[in-house]
Amino acid sequence: MSANSSYAAAGVDTAAGDLAVELMKEAVAKTHGPNVLGGVGGFAGLYDVSFLTRFKRPLLATSTDGVGTKVAIAQAIDKHDTIGQDLVGMVVDDIIVVGATPLFMTDYIACGKVVPERIASIVGGIAKACAETGTALVGGETAEHPGLLGPDDYDVAGAAVGAVEADALLGADRVQHGDVVVALSSSGLHSNGFSLVRHILSEGGIGYTDSLPELGGLVGEALLEPTRLYTGPLVRLLGDPDLAGAVHSLSHVTGGGIAANLARVLPVGSWVELDRASWSPSPVFRVLSDIAGSSLESSEGTWNLGIGMFAVVAADAASDVIARMQAEGIPSWIAGRVSTAANDLSSFVQGEKGVNGGAVRLIGSYAA
């Protein structure tokens, strides 16, 4: 018995893996610019960073993530072309938070069985989103794990690297009293809180192929609305000489919810009250809350509820920042202001994930 046939007997199909690579090559190649060397298929991706010699003090930024249990919904309705964008959003939009421009990304897909068309669909989504964010997809891995994962099961993860000039690094140290907190709208759930979503639907006896008019069609398709990508518009905003220095910090609203993620990019001693009346959470959040019999407020620490990113900006630049984001197709608005005045912070959320930052709380009621 040959080595390949022995591997096939164990449930691993190397020929299917090779076909998957062939099917994805064109999409991946479209993310490659002159800085990418070697093309697809090497042991390591190569990226020419000689341009960093022009920096005074170049800093590399890196991030890694997955998309959580959202993949279970993609698998349930056999729709795999949007999960890739979710992955890029979760990884690359963390890099822009420090003001870094993304350079390249790699991905990893673990599956029970390689179905070439499915793998190509996933990677095609990753490549499309990488191209949109200006990120080269320089490598990846697809691993077949029979016996550990079911034939239709898979998980995805990725990592990316970006670069920023040291004196352009964004963060809490730039934030000042009186700065304005600009909210950038999300496209929906993005990729967080899906364990809660799945629990709510299961308890409510609602399937992913059921139709709910409030969601505009099939439940599963509404839940798979891909994560909005903020990197491209924010790279252009940060590079605008007319707005140089206007953005002081950014916060990507992911796991941990609204207040905790904003608190991470505020300085110790500062606080913000976010006015719920400044926005109306989109239907998907209201429908899920209604099914669960809970309030929107109860999920503020789990879901983004309509805000995917915060920009903390100089007060005199807020209107220009909002106008730029609106022109990029991202609804944006003022949600609060930074204060360092003395205040009782006992009811505020302070810091998250080991970061001892500022304090944030939400006040008022959501707009209808």
C-alpha positions, 0 to 999 in steps of 0.5 A, a space after each residue: 500500500 502506498 503512503 497516499 493510499 494509506 493516508 486515504 484509508 485513514 480518512 485524509 484526501 490529499 488530492 482533494 486538498 490539492 484541488 482546493 488550492 487550485 480553486 483558490 489560487 486565482 482569488 488569493 493572487 488578486 491580493 498580491 501586490 509587488 511586495 509579495 514574493 513567491 506566489 501561492 504554495 510555498 512553505 512560507 509567505 514572503 513579503 518585502 518590507 524594505 519600505 520600512 527603512 523610510 520610517 523613523 521608528 517602524 512598529 509592527 502590529 499583529 493580531 490573531 482571531 477566529 469567528 467563533 461559533 458563527 461557523 456553525 450557522 454557515 455549516 447548517 445552511 451550507 453557505 460559506 462565502 461570507 465567513 472569510 470576510 468575518 475572519 478578516 474583519 476580526 483580525 485586520 480591524 484589530 490592527 487598525 485600532 493602533 493606527 497601523 496599516 495592515 500588510 499581510 495575513 495568513 489563514 488556517 482552516 481545520 476541517 473533518 473532510 476537505 470539500 474543495 469547493 467549500 474550502 475555495 468558497 471560504 478562502 475566496 471570501 477571505 481573499 476578497 476581504 483582504 483585497 478590500 482592506 489592502 491586505 495581502 493574503 500570503 499563505 495559509 493551511 487547510 488541515 483535514 482532521 477525520 475522527 476529530 471533526 465531522 465531515 461537514 465541520 470546520 473552523 477558521 482562524 487567521 493572523 495578520 501583521 501591520 506597520 505604524 510609525 511610532 509617533 503615529 501610534 494611537 492609544 489612550 495616552 492621546 485622549 484628552 478631556 472634551 474629546 468626542 466619541 464617534 460611533 461607527 455602525 455595525 452591519 449586524 452581529 459581526 462575529 461575537 455572541 453567537 453562542 448566545 444567539 444559538 442558545 436563544 434560537 434553540 430555546 425558542 424552537 427556531 431553525 436557521 432555515 425558518 423564515 422570519 419577516 422581521 429579519 427579511 427572510 431566512 434566519 440563517 442568512 440574516 445571521 450570516 450578514 458579514 462583518 463590516 470592514 473598517 480598515 480601508 476607510 480608517 486607513 484613508 482617514 488617518 492618512 488625510 493630511 487635513 485631519 492629521 492628529 484628529 483621531 486619538 484612539 480607536 476601539 473595535 467592538 468585539 467580545 466584551 461588548 460596548 462599554 468594556 471595549 471603549 474603556 480599554 482605549 481611554 486613559 485611567 481617570 477619564 470617563 464617558 457616558 454613551 447616550 443610547 438615544 443616539 442610535 437605534 439597534 438594528 432589527 436582528 438585535 431586537 428580534 433576538 431579544 424579543 425571542 429571549 424575552 430579555 431587554 436590549 440592555 441585558 446584552 450590552 456586554 455580549 453584542 455590539 448592538 449596532 456599533 462596530 467601532 469607536 473613534 475618539 477624536 478631537 472635538 473640533 474634528 468630529 463633524 469632519 470625521 463623521 462626514 468622511 465615514 458617511 461618505 465611505 458608506 459607514 453611518 456614524 454619529 456622536 455617542 458621547 464625550 470624554 471627561 476627566 472631571 471628578 465623578 462617582 465611577 462605581 456604576 461604570 465599566 472600567 477596563 477589560 481583558 487586563 487593561 486598566 483603562 477609563 470608565 464607560 457606562 450607557 445611559 438613557 433608552 435606545 431610539 425606536 
